[in-house]
Amino acid sequence: METRFVKWAEILDFLILIGASLALVTWIFGVPLFYKMDGPVLSIFTAISLFVIVGLRLATRHFQLWPFTANLAFLMIVGGGNISSILMLLSAPMVHINPKSSLVLTSVFTSIGFVFFSFYEILLYLRRTPERSWILDDILIHLALVPGGLSLIGHLFQNPTYLSMSMDPRVGISLFEMAFMALLALSTILSNPNLFLWKFLRGGLSNQLTFTCLFLNQYIAPLLYLWIVGANWQSNSFGPELFIFFGGVIATLGFLLFQARLDQSKPNVS
């Protein structure tokens, strides 16, 4: 079963690699995919980050002489570059964003996701996912999905605050980009059978249903709230749906941490 999941993860990595390569080529030739002036687009820097992360995974699996230090170096570049992008956009957006420029920066939400993915990958190259009550690897993957969940609210209810920057609508998370990030997260989970999530899900149908409900709740609850009260945006700002969403995220992570603690406290039967 685990071998089959790893194979599926590799297929997804190849799909992401091909898609990121295509996005890079189209940017280089000046005809980026699904480009529009009044909405979020897939940035060339986002494509580079995707290409590096999955490229390193595939190179490590298929090239025995691939240097371990190269993985750390490139991932530090991806993580550090996205942290720099976040600081640039938050500290002085009017200086660094030019709506007339042909280059589009990676959005803050997307960069946050890449920072979590990069940190996870670095840890995984340094050591195998440990069996501890502090399930850091599971947490990092889960947090990497948060920006995409917020952008989903923006796309479904047309709140520009969750979609892109008012200064340049192109700087945001497009549906195309969300699909890439979702595939990256799925590939990441499938490729690591040592995650506590897998151990918990192997505990039976009740565990699987419980986690599914918790995971879906963090996305469905804010959407249900907006559907009931109506998405009447008074201004480009966050609303109660943001806190409902984070409440669901905290509930899911807290539940997994609690279960990991219980599992760790069980006596080993030899």
Solvent accessible surface area in square Angstrom, and as a share of the most:
residue,aa,sasa,rsa
1,M,149,0.66
2,E,84,0.38
3,T,90,0.52
4,R,130,0.47
5,F,51,0.21
6,V,48,0.28
7,K,125,0.53
8,W,139,0.49
9,A,0,0.00
10,E,34,0.15
11,I,86,0.43
12,L,19,0.09
13,D,0,0.00
14,F,90,0.38
15,L,94,0.47
16,I,0,0.00
17,L,37,0.18
18,I,113,0.57
19,G,13,0.13
20,A,0,0.00
21,S,36,0.23
22,L,93,0.46
23,A,2,0.01
24,L,32,0.16
25,V,72,0.42
26,T,17,0.10
27,W,25,0.09
28,I,128,0.65
29,F,153,0.64
30,G,55,0.53
31,V,100,0.58
32,P,23,0.14
33,L,50,0.25
34,F,145,0.61
35,Y,77,0.29
36,K,101,0.43
37,M,115,0.51
38,D,118,0.61
39,G,5,0.05
40,P,10,0.07
41,V,3,0.02
42,L,6,0.03
43,S,2,0.01
44,I,25,0.13
45,F,79,0.33
46,T,0,0.00
47,A,0,0.00
48,I,73,0.37
49,S,9,0.06
50,L,0,0.00
51,F,80,0.33
52,V,26,0.15
53,I,2,0.01
54,V,0,0.00
55,G,20,0.19
56,L,8,0.04
57,R,13,0.05
58,L,11,0.06
59,A,10,0.08
60,T,60,0.35
61,R,87,0.32
62,H,102,0.45
63,F,126,0.52
64,Q,182,0.81
65,L,174,0.86
66,W,90,0.31
67,P,68,0.43
68,F,93,0.39
69,T,98,0.57
70,A,18,0.14
71,N,2,0.01
72,L,42,0.21
73,A,52,0.41
74,F,92,0.38
75,L,1,0.00
76,M,121,0.54
77,I,116,0.59
78,V,9,0.05
79,G,9,0.08
80,G,34,0.33
81,G,40,0.38
82,N,10,0.05
83,I,83,0.42
84,S,55,0.36
85,S,16,0.10
86,I,24,0.12
87,L,109,0.54
88,M,66,0.29
89,L,2,0.01
90,L,120,0.60
91,S,91,0.59
92,A,31,0.24
93,P,33,0.21
94,M,158,0.71
95,V,117,0.67
96,H,73,0.33
97,I,12,0.06
98,N,82,0.42
99,P,57,0.36
100,K,191,0.81
101,S,36,0.23
102,S,90,0.58
103,L,93,0.46
104,V,2,0.01
105,L,39,0.20
106,T,6,0.04
107,S,8,0.05
108,V,27,0.16
109,F,41,0.17
110,T,1,0.01
111,S,0,0.00
112,I,56,0.28
113,G,0,0.00
114,F,0,0.00
115,V,35,0.20
116,F,52,0.22
117,F,1,0.01
118,S,2,0.01
119,F,95,0.40
120,Y,1,0.01
121,E,6,0.02
122,I,25,0.13
123,L,26,0.13
124,L,54,0.27
125,Y,46,0.18
126,L,100,0.50
127,R,71,0.26
128,R,179,0.65
129,T,10,0.06
130,P,40,0.25
131,E,138,0.62
132,R,150,0.55
133,S,31,0.20
134,W,148,0.52
135,I,11,0.06
136,L,47,0.23
137,D,2,0.01
138,D,11,0.06
139,I,15,0.08
140,L,8,0.04
141,I,6,0.03
142,H,13,0.06
143,L,47,0.23
144,A,5,0.04
145,L,34,0.17
146,V,15,0.09
147,P,7,0.04
148,G,22,0.21
149,G,4,0.04
150,L,9,0.04
151,S,0,0.00
152,L,53,0.26
153,I,2,0.01
154,G,0,0.00
155,H,31,0.14
156,L,103,0.51
157,F,44,0.18
158,Q,120,0.53
159,N,0,0.00
160,P,56,0.35
161,T,34,0.20
162,Y,1,0.00
163,L,24,0.12
164,S,23,0.15
165,M,49,0.22
166,S,103,0.67
167,M,69,0.31
168,D,4,0.02
169,P,47,0.30
170,R,2,0.01
171,V,3,0.02
172,G,4,0.04
173,I,4,0.02
174,S,12,0.08
175,L,110,0.55
176,F,54,0.22
177,E,2,0.01
178,M,30,0.13
179,A,53,0.41
180,F,13,0.05
181,M,21,0.10
182,A,56,0.43
183,L,59,0.29
184,L,0,0.00
185,A,3,0.02
186,L,86,0.43
187,S,0,0.00
188,T,0,0.00
189,I,33,0.17
190,L,23,0.11
191,S,28,0.18
192,N,5,0.03
193,P,38,0.24
194,N,50,0.26
195,L,2,0.01
196,F,23,0.10
197,L,20,0.10
198,W,37,0.13
199,K,78,0.33
200,F,13,0.06
201,L,34,0.17
202,R,144,0.52
203,G,55,0.53
204,G,28,0.27
205,L,123,0.61
206,S,77,0.50
207,N,37,0.19
208,Q,75,0.33
209,L,101,0.50
210,T,54,0.32
211,F,24,0.10
212,T,63,0.37
213,C,85,0.51
214,L,40,0.20
215,F,56,0.23
216,L,83,0.41
217,N,64,0.33
218,Q,1,0.01
219,Y,37,0.14
220,I,90,0.46
221,A,28,0.22
222,P,0,0.00
223,L,34,0.17
224,L,89,0.44
225,Y,59,0.22
226,L,4,0.02
227,W,187,0.66
228,I,120,0.61
229,V,88,0.51
230,G,36,0.34
231,A,39,0.30
232,N,112,0.58
233,W,67,0.24
234,Q,155,0.69
235,S,67,0.43
236,N,96,0.49
237,S,51,0.33
238,F,98,0.41
239,G,15,0.14
240,P,74,0.47
241,E,2,0.01
242,L,24,0.12
243,F,150,0.63
244,I,57,0.29
245,F,1,0.00
246,F,79,0.33
247,G,37,0.36
248,G,4,0.04
249,V,5,0.03
250,I,120,0.61
251,A,46,0.35
252,T,0,0.00
253,L,21,0.10
254,G,34,0.33
255,F,50,0.21
256,L,4,0.02
257,L,51,0.25
258,F,121,0.50
259,Q,42,0.19
260,A,2,0.02
261,R,147,0.54
262,L,78,0.39
263,D,40,0.21
264,Q,89,0.39
265,S,74,0.48
266,K,128,0.54
267,P,116,0.73
268,N,151,0.78
269,V,145,0.83
270,S,155,1.00
